[in-house]
Amino acid sequence: MAEYIKLVITRKFKEREAVSVVSKFELGTITIGRASDNDVSARLSIISRKHGTITYENKTLSYEDHSRNGTVVNGKMKHKEKVKISQGSTLLVDYKGEQLKIDVLKVKTGWFG
């Protein structure tokens, strides 16, 4: 049985309506950033080229911020830090009407995850 993570990815740019999509990724490393070669790419000025990574290793899901301005993880600002996350966690970058929000919808590990 494949291991995966489902994310709800919401992008908002200034006055435009927010757009949300549900994306499914194999567990491992998921890159987030402004550059098009990221797994989650958001062309917003508030997002760094290589903003952060979601990683699953040793049965632990974590988020690591690599950005200049940080990421709000479950309501707390994190900057250049690696923190544990889980199903139900929220990652948020929000500034002057631009927003990238990532909700961890489901994490499926092994047969019982």
C-alpha positions as CSV (number, residue, x, y, z in Angstrom):
1,M,0.0,0.0,0.0
2,A,1.5,3.4,-1.0
3,E,2.3,6.0,1.5
4,Y,1.0,9.5,0.7
5,I,0.0,12.9,2.0
6,K,-2.9,15.0,0.8
7,L,-2.6,18.7,1.0
8,V,-5.2,21.5,0.5
9,I,-3.2,24.3,-1.2
10,T,-4.8,27.7,-1.3
11,R,-3.3,30.6,-3.2
12,K,-4.6,34.2,-3.0
13,F,-3.3,37.2,-4.9
14,K,-4.4,40.7,-3.8
15,E,-8.0,41.3,-4.7
16,R,-8.5,38.1,-6.6
17,E,-10.6,35.3,-5.2
18,A,-8.6,32.5,-3.4
19,V,-8.1,29.3,-5.3
20,S,-7.8,26.0,-3.5
21,V,-6.8,22.6,-4.9
22,V,-6.3,19.2,-3.2
23,S,-3.0,17.6,-4.2
24,K,-1.7,14.1,-3.4
25,F,2.0,13.4,-3.0
26,E,4.1,10.4,-2.2
27,L,5.6,10.6,1.2
28,G,9.3,11.7,1.1
29,T,10.3,15.3,0.5
30,I,7.9,17.9,-0.9
31,T,9.4,21.2,-1.9
32,I,7.5,24.5,-1.7
33,G,8.5,27.8,-3.3
34,R,8.1,30.4,-6.1
35,A,10.4,28.5,-8.6
36,S,8.5,26.3,-11.1
37,D,10.7,23.2,-10.2
38,N,9.1,23.0,-6.7
39,D,6.4,20.3,-6.0
40,V,4.2,23.1,-4.7
41,S,4.9,26.2,-6.8
42,A,3.3,29.6,-5.9
43,R,4.2,32.6,-8.1
44,L,3.6,35.1,-5.3
45,S,6.2,37.8,-4.3
46,I,6.0,36.8,-0.6
47,I,7.2,33.3,-1.4
48,S,10.9,32.6,-1.6
49,R,12.3,30.6,-4.6
50,K,12.9,27.7,-2.2
51,H,10.6,28.6,0.7
52,G,10.4,25.3,2.6
53,T,10.1,21.5,2.6
54,I,7.7,19.0,4.0
55,T,9.6,15.8,4.8
56,Y,8.6,12.3,6.0
57,E,11.4,10.3,7.4
58,N,11.8,7.9,10.4
59,K,8.0,7.9,10.7
60,T,8.0,11.6,11.4
61,L,6.4,14.4,9.3
62,S,8.1,17.8,9.5
63,Y,8.2,21.2,7.9
64,E,11.5,23.1,7.5
65,D,11.4,26.8,6.6
66,H,14.2,28.0,4.3
67,S,12.8,31.5,3.5
68,R,13.8,35.1,4.2
69,N,10.5,35.9,5.9
70,G,9.3,32.7,7.7
71,T,6.2,30.6,7.7
72,V,3.4,30.5,10.3
73,V,3.0,26.8,11.3
74,N,-0.1,26.1,13.4
75,G,-0.3,29.7,14.4
76,K,3.3,30.2,15.4
77,M,5.9,32.0,13.3
78,K,8.9,29.8,12.3
79,H,12.0,31.1,10.6
80,K,14.8,28.9,9.4
81,E,13.5,26.1,11.7
82,K,12.4,22.5,11.3
83,V,9.2,21.6,13.2
84,K,7.1,18.5,13.5
85,I,3.7,18.6,11.7
86,S,0.8,16.2,11.4
87,Q,-2.6,15.6,9.8
88,G,-4.5,18.8,10.6
89,S,-1.5,21.1,10.5
90,T,-1.6,24.5,8.7
91,L,1.3,26.3,7.0
92,L,0.7,30.0,6.1
93,V,2.5,32.7,4.4
94,D,0.4,35.9,4.3
95,Y,1.4,39.5,3.6
96,K,-0.4,42.5,2.0
97,G,-3.1,40.5,0.4
98,E,-1.0,37.7,-1.0
99,Q,-1.4,34.3,0.7
100,L,-0.2,30.7,0.4
101,K,-2.0,28.4,2.8
102,I,-1.3,24.7,3.0
103,D,-3.5,22.4,5.1
104,V,-2.3,18.8,5.8
105,L,-5.6,17.0,5.0
106,K,-4.5,13.4,5.3
107,V,-1.3,11.3,5.9
108,K,-1.4,7.7,4.9
109,T,1.5,5.5,6.2
110,G,1.8,1.8,5.8
111,W,-1.4,-0.3,6.1
112,F,-3.0,1.6,9.0
113,G,-2.0,5.3,8.5
